[in-house]
């Protein structure tokens, strides 16, 4: 049995002006269950103890894995072109993990 030929499709993606401006975030919290991943994108102003969720994205585990792979590939390409992204040693605790 021959593998099916995958035909590329063209998708027109539209974004309204407000969404196109984006949101700046400097922290993210990931939670998951058996059926979904919840990504909270957060902004915490410097020197503050209070942070605000700017956006929440909920996706199926399969999409979360695709996101992980496409981010890894894009970071690899970025570092090849610009140089290694160095993570500073901040002395801060690791990113918080929420347990359900």
Buried (B, 14 or more C-beta within 10 A) or exposed (E): EEEEEEEEEEEEEEEEEEEEEEEEBEBBBBBBEEEEBBBBBBBEEEEEEEBEEBEEBEBEEEEBEEBEEEEEEEEEEEEEEEEEEEEEEEEEEEEEEEEE
